[in-house]
Amino acid sequence: MNWNTSVEVSMDALRTTATAVLDRHAHDGLECVVCGTLWPCEQALLAERNLAVL
């Protein structure tokens, strides 16, 4: 596996993880359905930021 392939695999894994986090950490009114904290929760914010840089 060369460097470019390794980076692509890592970016795909990050995209998949971030998308899964956003799917789980959805809002129900004003709260996250997983965390119970105010929406957007920290996990959702981090996932959104990760997707923004991809």
Phi, psi and omega in degrees: 000125179274175184299315181299319179294320179298318178295317179298318179295317179296318179294320177296320179295318178296317179297316180297316180295314181298319179295318179296320178298315179294327177294320181282316185271065180269167180258149175231090188079246182255000186238155174286135182289340180266308186277328186079007178267169178301141179276139358278139180284170182299320180296319179293319178298316179297317179298318178297319178294319177299316179294327181295327181276347179278000000 
